[in-house]
Amino acid sequence: MISNIIYSYILIFGGIVIWGILLPKGKKLPQILLDSITAFGGAFLLGSCFINLVPHMYAHGFAIDGIKIGVAVLIGFLIQLLLESLTNGIEHGHNHCHCCEEESDTHHHDSDSTSHEAHHHHHHDGLCHENHTHPVTGLMIGLSIHAFLEGMPLVDTDGTIHQSLLYGIILHNIPLALVLLTLFVNNRFSLAKSLLLLSVFAIMTPLGSLCNLFIVSNDNTVQAFIMGIVVGILLHVSVSILFDHESKHKYLKIILIILAFIAAYFTPGCPEIYG
C-alpha cells in the first residue's frame, strides 16, 4: 500500500519535471498535440468529478447534510477564481497574458530589435514587464496552492488512491508544465533554475496529500468537505479548459472529449459504489 502511494507521488513529480529535461530550451511540442493533451485532460477531470469524486463524497455519509457538499464545491470554485488572479489562468494550459504570448512568439522567431519594438507596441500595464520578463513569484505561489489543495484528497485515510484523480492531475500537469517552461525561457532562466522551480511546483501535490493523511482530521465529514473543495477547483479548471480553447480541429476535440469521458468511466475511482 505504501509503495503504491510513493509510486503515485513519483508519477506526479516526474510528469512535471521530466519536460524540463526532455525539451531543449525554447523548443515546443506541436500545437495540435498540446491542444489534444489539454482537451483530453480537461475532459477527463470533468468526467472524473461526476463519475468518481462526487459519488465518493456521498458514499462517506455526507449526503445527510447534502447542502454542505454544494457549499464545499462553491468554495472550491471561488478559491480557484481567486488563485487565477495570481496565475493568469495558466491552469487552463496556456498563458492568458496575450502580451507575453506575443513575446514568446517573437522570442522564438525573431530576437532582433524588431521583436523589442513589437513587444513595446503591444504593452499592457500590469501584465508585461521590462526586459521581456514575467514575474514568477505570484505565479508560483498561486500554482503551489492549487497543486497542494488538489493533492489533499488524492489518498484516502485508509490508504486507497483515487486513481481517477491521480491520472487527471498527471494529464492536467503536462500542458501546465510546458507553459511554465515557456515563461522560464522568456525570463532567460537557466536549466537548473527552471528545474528547481518545476520541482517546487511538482512536490506540492504530494505534500498536500501527506498533510491530509498525517495532520488533517480523518473524520468522514471533514474529508468529504475537502473533496468538495477540490471538486469545485477541478470543475472550474476543466470547464475553463474545454470552453476557453478555440480549436481549429473541432471534431477532433469532440472525439477526444468523448474518449476522455469513457476513460474516466472505466478508471477505478469509487469502490464504495461501483465495487
MILUM-57921 format. One record per residue (C-alpha): residue in one letter; x, y, z. Coordinates in Angstrom, 1 decimal. Each point is the difference from the previous one (the first is absolute). Last residue first. Example, Ala and Ser with C-alpha at 12.3 -4.5 7.8 and 13.67 -1.06 7.14 Angstrom:
2
@residuo S; east 13.7; north -1.1; up 7.1
@residuo A; east -1.4; north -3.4; up 0.7
***
This chain:
275
@residuo G; east -17.4; north -2.2; up -6.3
@residuo Y; east -1.7; north 2.9; up -1.8
@residuo I; east -1.3; north 1.8; up 3.1
@residuo E; east 2.5; north -0.4; up 2.8
@residuo P; east 2.7; north -0.8; up -2.6
@residuo C; east 0.0; north 3.6; up -1.3
@residuo G; east 2.8; north 0.7; up -2.4
@residuo P; east 1.1; north -2.8; up -2.3
@residuo T; east 0.3; north 1.4; up -3.5
@residuo F; east -2.6; north -1.4; up -2.4
@residuo Y; east -2.3; north 3.1; up 0.1
@residuo A; east 2.9; north 2.4; up -0.1
@residuo A; east 1.3; north -1.7; up -3.2
@residuo I; east -3.4; north 0.3; up -1.6
@residuo F; east -0.2; north 3.7; up 0.9
@residuo A; east 3.5; north 0.5; up -1.4
@residuo L; east -1.0; north -1.8; up -3.3
@residuo I; east -3.1; north 2.2; up -0.4
@residuo I; east 2.2; north 3.1; up 0.7
@residuo L; east 2.6; north -1.1; up -2.5
@residuo I; east -2.7; north -0.6; up -2.7
@residuo I; east -1.4; north 3.4; up 0.6
@residuo K; east 3.4; north 1.6; up -0.3
@residuo L; east 0.8; north -1.9; up -3.2
@residuo Y; east -3.3; north 1.3; up -1.4
@residuo K; east 0.8; north 3.6; up 0.9
@residuo H; east 3.5; north 0.0; up -1.5
@residuo K; east 0.7; north 3.7; up -0.3
@residuo S; east -0.4; north 0.1; up 3.8
@residuo E; east -0.8; north 3.1; up 2.0
@residuo H; east 0.9; north -0.9; up 3.6
@residuo D; east -1.9; north 1.7; up 2.7
@residuo F; east -3.1; north -2.3; up 0.0
@residuo L; east 1.6; north -3.4; up 0.7
@residuo I; east 2.9; north 1.4; up 2.2
@residuo S; east -2.3; north 2.3; up 1.9
@residuo V; east -2.4; north -2.9; up 0.7
@residuo S; east 2.9; north -2.1; up 1.3
@residuo V; east 1.5; north 2.7; up 2.2
@residuo H; east -3.2; north 1.1; up 1.6
@residuo L; east -1.2; north -3.5; up 0.5
@residuo L; east 3.4; north -1.0; up 1.4
@residuo I; east -0.1; north 2.8; up 2.6
@residuo G; east -3.5; north -0.9; up 1.0
@residuo V; east 0.8; north -3.7; up 0.2
@residuo V; east 3.0; north 1.0; up 2.2
@residuo I; east -2.3; north 1.8; up 2.4
@residuo G; east -2.4; north -2.9; up 0.1
@residuo M; east 2.8; north -2.4; up 0.7
@residuo I; east 1.0; north 2.1; up 3.0
@residuo F; east -3.6; north 0.0; up 1.2
@residuo A; east -0.1; north -3.8; up -0.4
@residuo Q; east 3.2; north -0.4; up 2.1
@residuo V; east -1.4; north 2.2; up 2.7
@residuo T; east -3.3; north -1.9; up 0.1
@residuo N; east 1.7; north -3.3; up 0.0
@residuo D; east 2.2; north 0.9; up 2.9
@residuo N; east 3.7; north -0.7; up -0.8
@residuo S; east 1.0; north 3.3; up 1.6
@residuo V; east 2.8; north 1.9; up -1.8
@residuo I; east 3.6; north -0.6; up 1.0
@residuo F; east 1.3; north -3.3; up -1.2
@residuo L; east -2.0; north -1.0; up -3.0
@residuo N; east -1.1; north 3.5; up -1.1
@residuo C; east 3.5; north 1.4; up 0.3
@residuo L; east 1.4; north -3.0; up -1.9
@residuo S; east -2.5; north 0.6; up -2.9
@residuo G; east 0.8; north 3.7; up -0.1
@residuo L; east 3.7; north -0.7; up 0.1
@residuo P; east -0.4; north -2.5; up -2.9
@residuo T; east -1.8; north 2.8; up -2.0
@residuo M; east 2.6; north 2.7; up 0.9
@residuo I; east 3.1; north -2.0; up -1.1
@residuo A; east -0.6; north 0.7; up -3.7
@residuo F; east -0.1; north 3.8; up 0.5
@residuo V; east 3.3; north 0.1; up 1.9
@residuo S; east 1.5; north -2.4; up -2.5
@residuo L; east -1.1; north 2.2; up -2.9
@residuo L; east 1.7; north 2.9; up 1.7
@residuo L; east 3.2; north -2.0; up 0.5
@residuo L; east -0.1; north -1.3; up -3.6
@residuo S; east -0.2; north 3.6; up -1.3
@residuo K; east 2.8; north 1.1; up 2.2
@residuo A; east 2.3; north -2.8; up -1.1
@residuo L; east -0.9; north 0.6; up -3.7
@residuo S; east 0.9; north 3.6; up 0.3
@residuo F; east -2.7; north 2.7; up 0.0
@residuo R; east -0.3; north 2.3; up -2.9
@residuo N; east -3.3; north 1.5; up 1.2
@residuo N; east -1.5; north -0.9; up -3.3
@residuo V; east 1.4; north -3.5; up 0.4
@residuo F; east -1.5; north -0.3; up 3.5
@residuo L; east -3.4; north 1.1; up -1.5
@residuo T; east 0.2; north -2.7; up -2.7
@residuo L; east 1.0; north -2.6; up 2.7
@residuo L; east -3.1; north 1.0; up 2.0
@residuo V; east -2.2; north -0.5; up -3.1
@residuo L; east 1.5; north -3.4; up -0.4
@residuo A; east -0.6; north -1.0; up 3.6
@residuo L; east -3.7; north 1.1; up -0.3
@residuo P; east -0.4; north -2.0; up -3.2
@residuo I; east 1.2; north -3.1; up 1.8
@residuo N; east -1.6; north 0.7; up 3.4
@residuo H; east -3.6; north -0.8; up -1.1
@residuo L; east 0.9; north -3.4; up -1.1
@residuo I; east 1.8; north -0.9; up 3.3
@residuo I; east -2.8; north 1.6; up 2.0
@residuo G; east -2.7; north -1.9; up -1.8
@residuo Y; east 2.0; north -3.3; up 0.4
@residuo L; east 0.2; north 0.5; up 3.8
@residuo L; east -3.6; north 1.2; up 0.3
@residuo S; east -1.3; north -3.1; up -1.9
@residuo Q; east 2.3; north -2.2; up 2.1
@residuo H; east -1.4; north 1.2; up 3.3
@residuo I; east 2.6; north -1.9; up 2.1
@residuo T; east -1.2; north -2.0; up 3.0
@residuo G; east 2.2; north 0.3; up 3.0
@residuo D; east -2.7; north -0.1; up 2.7
@residuo T; east 0.1; north 3.8; up 0.4
@residuo D; east -0.7; north 0.3; up -3.7
@residuo V; east 2.8; north 1.0; up -2.4
@residuo L; east -0.5; north 2.7; up -2.5
@residuo P; east -2.2; north 2.0; up 2.3
@residuo M; east 2.7; north 2.6; up 0.8
@residuo G; east 1.7; north 0.1; up -3.4
@residuo E; east -2.5; north 2.5; up -1.6
@residuo L; east 0.7; north 2.4; up 2.9
@residuo F; east 3.8; north -0.1; up -0.3
@residuo A; east 0.0; north 0.4; up -3.7
@residuo H; east -2.2; north 3.1; up 0.1
@residuo I; east 2.0; north 1.5; up 2.9
@residuo S; east 3.2; north -0.7; up -2.0
@residuo L; east -1.5; north 1.5; up -3.2
@residuo G; east -0.9; north 3.2; up 1.8
@residuo I; east 3.3; north 0.4; up 1.8
@residuo M; east 1.9; north -0.9; up -3.2
@residuo L; east -1.8; north 2.7; up -2.0
@residuo G; east 0.4; north 2.6; up 2.7
@residuo T; east 3.7; north -0.6; up 0.0
@residuo V; east 0.3; north -0.5; up -3.8
@residuo P; east 0.2; north 3.6; up -1.2
@residuo H; east 0.2; north 0.0; up -3.9
@residuo T; east 3.1; north 1.3; up -1.7
@residuo H; east 0.3; north 1.7; up -3.3
@residuo N; east 2.6; north 2.5; up 1.3
@residuo E; east -2.7; north 2.1; up 1.6
@residuo H; east -3.4; north -1.5; up 0.8
@residuo C; east -3.1; north -1.4; up -1.5
@residuo L; east -3.3; north -0.3; up 1.8
@residuo G; east -0.5; north 3.0; up 2.3
@residuo D; east -0.3; north 2.5; up -2.7
@residuo H; east -0.4; north -1.5; up -3.5
@residuo H; east 2.7; north 0.3; up -2.5
@residuo H; east -0.8; north -0.8; up -3.6
@residuo H; east 2.3; north 2.6; up -1.6
@residuo H; east 2.6; north -0.7; up 2.6
@residuo H; east 0.2; north -3.7; up -1.0
@residuo A; east -0.1; north 0.8; up -3.7
@residuo E; east 2.9; north 2.4; up 0.4
@residuo H; east 2.0; north -2.6; up 1.8
@residuo S; east -0.7; north -2.6; up -2.7
@residuo T; east 1.3; north 2.5; up -2.6
@residuo S; east 3.2; north 0.4; up 2.0
@residuo D; east 1.2; north -3.5; up -0.8
@residuo S; east -1.1; north -3.3; up 1.6
@residuo D; east -2.4; north -1.1; up -2.7
@residuo H; east -1.8; north -3.3; up -0.2
@residuo H; east 0.2; north -1.5; up 3.5
@residuo H; east 0.0; north 3.2; up 1.9
@residuo T; east -2.6; north 1.5; up -2.3
@residuo D; east -2.4; north -2.8; up 0.9
@residuo S; east 0.7; north 0.2; up 3.7
@residuo E; east -0.5; north 3.7; up 0.0
@residuo E; east -3.3; north -0.4; up -1.7
@residuo E; east -1.0; north -2.4; up 2.8
@residuo C; east 1.3; north 2.5; up 2.5
@residuo C; east -2.2; north 2.7; up -1.4
@residuo H; east -2.9; north -2.3; up 0.0
@residuo C; east 0.3; north -0.8; up 3.7
@residuo H; east -2.5; north -2.8; up 0.2
@residuo N; east 2.8; north -2.6; up -0.1
@residuo H; east -1.0; north -3.4; up -1.1
@residuo G; east -1.1; north -3.4; up 1.5
@residuo H; east -3.0; north 1.1; up 1.9
@residuo E; east 2.0; north 0.1; up 3.3
@residuo I; east 1.8; north 3.0; up -1.5
@residuo G; east -3.1; north 2.0; up 0.9
@residuo N; east 1.9; north 3.3; up 0.7
@residuo T; east 1.7; north -1.8; up 2.9
@residuo L; east -0.4; north 2.5; up 2.8
@residuo S; east -3.5; north 1.3; up -0.8
@residuo E; east -0.7; north -3.6; up -1.0
@residuo L; east 0.3; north -1.0; up 3.7
@residuo L; east -3.1; north 2.0; up 0.8
@residuo L; east -2.1; north -1.8; up -2.5
@residuo Q; east 1.5; north -3.3; up 1.2
@residuo I; east -1.1; north 0.8; up 3.5
@residuo L; east -3.4; north 1.0; up -1.2
@residuo F; east -0.6; north -3.3; up -1.7
@residuo G; east 1.3; north -1.9; up 3.1
@residuo I; east -2.4; north 2.0; up 2.2
@residuo L; east -2.8; north -0.9; up -2.4
@residuo V; east 0.8; north -3.7; up 0.2
@residuo A; east 0.1; north 0.2; up 3.8
@residuo V; east -3.4; north 1.8; up 0.1
@residuo G; east -1.5; north -2.6; up -2.3
@residuo I; east 1.2; north -2.8; up 2.2
@residuo K; east -1.2; north 1.9; up 3.0
@residuo I; east -3.5; north -0.1; up -1.4
@residuo G; east 0.1; north -3.8; up 0.2
@residuo D; east -0.3; north -0.2; up 3.7
@residuo I; east -0.9; north -3.7; up 0.1
@residuo A; east 2.0; north -0.4; up -3.3
@residuo F; east 3.3; north 0.3; up 1.9
@residuo G; east -0.2; north -3.7; up 1.0
@residuo H; east 3.3; north -0.9; up -1.8
@residuo A; east -1.8; north -1.4; up -3.1
@residuo Y; east -1.3; north 3.5; up -0.7
@residuo M; east 3.6; north 1.4; up -0.4
@residuo H; east 1.1; north -3.0; up -2.0
@residuo P; east -2.9; north 0.5; up -2.4
@residuo V; east 1.3; north 3.5; up -0.7
@residuo L; east 3.6; north -1.2; up -0.6
@residuo N; east -0.7; north -3.0; up -2.3
@residuo I; east -2.3; north 0.6; up -3.0
@residuo F; east -0.8; north 3.7; up 0.4
@residuo C; east 3.5; north 1.3; up 0.9
@residuo S; east 1.7; north -2.7; up -2.1
@residuo G; east -1.8; north 1.2; up -3.2
@residuo L; east 1.1; north 3.6; up 0.5
@residuo L; east 3.5; north -1.0; up 0.7
@residuo F; east 0.1; north -2.3; up -3.1
@residuo A; east -1.5; north 2.8; up -2.1
@residuo G; east 2.8; north 2.4; up 1.1
@residuo G; east 2.7; north -2.6; up -0.6
@residuo F; east -1.4; north -0.8; up -3.5
@residuo A; east -0.2; north 3.6; up -0.9
@residuo T; east 3.5; north 0.8; up 1.3
@residuo I; east 1.6; north -3.0; up -1.6
@residuo S; east -1.6; north 0.8; up -3.4
@residuo D; east 1.0; north 3.7; up 0.2
@residuo L; east 3.6; north -1.0; up 0.7
@residuo L; east 0.0; north -2.5; up -2.9
@residuo I; east -1.6; north 2.6; up -2.4
@residuo Q; east 2.5; north 2.6; up 1.1
@residuo P; east 3.0; north -2.2; up -0.8
@residuo L; east 2.2; north -0.2; up 3.2
@residuo K; east 2.2; north 2.9; up 0.7
@residuo K; east 3.7; north 0.8; up 0.0
@residuo G; east 1.5; north 3.0; up 1.9
@residuo K; east 2.4; north -2.0; up 2.0
@residuo P; east 0.2; north -3.6; up -1.2
@residuo L; east -3.0; north -2.1; up 1.0
@residuo L; east 0.6; north -3.3; up 1.8
@residuo I; east 1.6; north 1.4; up 3.2
@residuo G; east -2.4; north 2.8; up 0.9
@residuo W; east -2.8; north -2.4; up -1.1
@residuo I; east 1.1; north -2.6; up 2.5
@residuo V; east -0.8; north 2.4; up 2.9
@residuo I; east -3.7; north -0.1; up -0.3
@residuo G; east -0.9; north -3.7; up -0.6
@residuo G; east 2.9; north -1.0; up 2.3
@residuo F; east -1.6; north 1.6; up 3.0
@residuo I; east -3.5; north -1.4; up -0.7
@residuo L; east 1.3; north -3.4; up -0.8
@residuo I; east 2.3; north 0.0; up 3.0
@residuo Y; east -2.9; north 0.9; up 2.3
@residuo S; east -2.0; north -2.9; up -1.5
@residuo Y; east 2.9; north -2.4; up 0.6
@residuo I; east 0.3; north 1.1; up 3.6
@residuo I; east -3.7; north -0.7; up 0.6
@residuo N; east 0.3; north -3.4; up -1.7
@residuo S; east 3.1; north -0.8; up 2.1
@residuo I; east -2.0; north 0.8; up 3.2
@residuo M; east -2.7; north -2.4; up -1.0
***
